[in-house]
Amino acid sequence: MEGPLQTFTHVCHENGQWMSQLPEKLWDIPLYNLALPGSHDTMTYCLDKSSAVSGNESKLVKFLSKCLPCIVHPIIMKWSTTQVLTVTEQLEAGVRYLDFRIAHKANDPSMNLYFVHMVYTTVTVQDILWEILRWLETHPQEVVIIACRNFDGLTKRLHNHLVACIKEIFRCKLCPRNVVPTLRTMWHLSHQVIVSYEEDMELEKHCELWPPIPYWWGNKTSTRALIRYLERMKRMGRPGKFFVAGINLTENLRYILVHPFGSLKKMTLQSLPCLKIWIKKQYPGPKKKSINIIAGDFIGNNDFVKDVIELNTKINPPLHCQSE
């Protein structure tokens, strides 16, 4: 067994209930002023090798995928897979922000929705929501933020179906957006799920849905360029509530051609030592240069989750918060 996997077994056990183990002085701080680990493109561990390329991809990619599937599909899989741990394993590892890119397959007469990253997943959105619920029921003091994004191919009818599924599955565990989400408040009200939804019409109709969570996406192939981008965003000032600093590198066609035997995993693992140093220097909180959610690829490697959680030890809340 590889070293990172051996380490991960310990990490899973240690971080599965980290929110419930935070010191009481942090229970009255809004979750958007804490440091929360997240996974970028959460569901790519179950991409379907036989899937057609998604409707959002370029005509060239679709053409090459049809003409040269034996060559193109393995390349797509190597550069589309960003996670290897299942959603339950990610939650057990301590991840509390899930990045869901949701799609409906073209020409599919059913109401089934899938996750997508160039190709579709083997599992449906509904199945994964039930899986998250089962995990939450055994971890009653943990809170999960679900970002529903992209919506490739979703009609108004499919949006209604998706929101109805979310409300039916999570019920009173859903935290309405008018609540200030501190741990103490969430525990008191038995809320465990915050769902952000990138579709304005649905937001207007459902108080259980939160606005889109800004994601700082550097779109960089080099670690140094990504860190420069993140520092520039910090200088501009953090958003008022939830936001994500993405420490994920992004390949482009030139990079893939220069690295014909590479993969997104190799690219990510090479960047982790430098990104680890950057993470350890961050501070959560309400200040201009503070961070909130940090999301990465292949989150089971290099103590990423542990490093983000430990940033919360830097928080010194005002005395009135502790007395409350």
JOTA-V658784 format. One record per backbone hydrogen bond with DSSP energy under -1.0 kcal/mol. CO is the residue of the C=O (numbers start at 0). NH is the residue of the N-H. If there is no record, write none. Layout:
{{CO:NH} {CO:NH}}
//
This chain:
{{1:5} {2:6} {3:7} {4:8} {6:10} {7:11} {8:12} {9:13} {10:14} {14:17} {18:21} {22:25} {23:26} {25:28} {26:183} {29:32} {30:33} {35:293} {36:95} {37:295} {40:43} {42:45} {43:46} {45:121} {47:50} {53:56} {57:61} {58:62} {59:63} {60:64} {61:65} {62:66} {63:67} {67:70} {67:71} {68:72} {70:74} {71:75} {72:76} {73:77} {74:78} {75:79} {76:80} {77:263} {81:297} {85:89} {86:90} {87:91} {88:92} {89:94} {90:93} {95:144} {96:38} {97:146} {98:41} {99:148} {100:115} {101:151} {102:113} {104:107} {112:124} {113:102} {114:120} {116:118} {117:53} {118:116} {119:47} {123:127} {124:128} {125:129} {126:130} {127:131} {128:132} {129:133} {130:134} {131:135} {132:136} {135:138} {138:141} {143:193} {144:97} {145:195} {146:99} {147:197} {148:101} {148:150} {150:153} {151:103} {154:158} {155:159} {156:160} {157:161} {158:162} {159:163} {160:164} {161:165} {162:166} {163:167} {164:168} {165:169} {166:170} {169:172} {170:173} {172:191} {172:192} {175:178} {179:181} {180:30} {181:185} {182:186} {183:187} {184:188} {185:190} {191:143} {192:174} {193:145} {194:209} {195:147} {196:198} {198:202} {199:203} {201:205} {205:208} {206:176} {209:196} {213:243} {214:216} {215:245} {219:249} {221:225} {222:226} {223:227} {224:228} {225:229} {226:230} {227:231} {228:232} {229:233} {230:234} {231:235} {242:292} {243:215} {244:294} {251:255} {252:256} {253:257} {254:258} {258:261} {262:266} {263:267} {264:268} {265:269} {267:271} {270:274} {271:275} {272:276} {273:277} {274:278} {275:279} {278:281} {282:290} {286:289} {287:237} {291:35} {292:244} {293:37} {294:246} {295:39} {297:300} {300:303} {302:306} {303:307} {304:308} {305:309} {307:310} {308:311} {309:312} {310:313} {311:314} {317:321} {318:322} {319:323}}
//
